[in-house]
């Protein structure tokens, strides 16, 4: 349990542009958020967290890191994945990343 906690403290995401997904390697597994990019917008289409990742807060931390990456690139985000849309809906601090006219 302690080692899982240490792994989760610092999440380093990789943008795999070829596969169009953000990735985080945890031990021998790969968590990913798939995306499509179009006209300065990133559509976050699917999130996959392997069952082997036991840290319940990992998904939230992963989404936050991806949203920070998108913000640093001055892009807008369209969360089409229900889990990511739910996160943005609950965390109003990220609503400024939505394109004009998109409501969650």
Secondary structure as the mmCIF struct_conf table of DSSP 4:
data_model
#
loop_
_struct_conf.conf_type_id
_struct_conf.id
_struct_conf.beg_label_comp_id
_struct_conf.beg_label_asym_id
_struct_conf.beg_label_seq_id
_struct_conf.end_label_comp_id
_struct_conf.end_label_asym_id
_struct_conf.end_label_seq_id
HELX_RH_AL_P HELX_RH_AL_P1 UNK A 2 UNK A 9
BEND BEND1 UNK A 10 UNK A 10
STRN STRN1 UNK A 14 UNK A 16
TURN_TY1_P TURN_TY1_P1 UNK A 17 UNK A 20
STRN STRN2 UNK A 21 UNK A 26
TURN_TY1_P TURN_TY1_P2 UNK A 27 UNK A 28
STRN STRN3 UNK A 29 UNK A 38
TURN_TY1_P TURN_TY1_P3 UNK A 39 UNK A 40
STRN STRN4 UNK A 41 UNK A 48
TURN_TY1_P TURN_TY1_P4 UNK A 51 UNK A 52
TURN_TY1_P TURN_TY1_P5 UNK A 56 UNK A 57
HELX_RH_AL_P HELX_RH_AL_P2 UNK A 58 UNK A 72
TURN_TY1_P TURN_TY1_P6 UNK A 73 UNK A 74
STRN STRN5 UNK A 76 UNK A 79
BEND BEND2 UNK A 81 UNK A 81
HELX_RH_AL_P HELX_RH_AL_P3 UNK A 82 UNK A 90
HELX_RH_3T_P HELX_RH_3T_P1 UNK A 92 UNK A 97
STRN STRN6 UNK A 98 UNK A 98
HELX_LH_PP_P HELX_LH_PP_P1 UNK A 99 UNK A 99
TURN_TY1_P TURN_TY1_P7 UNK A 100 UNK A 101
#
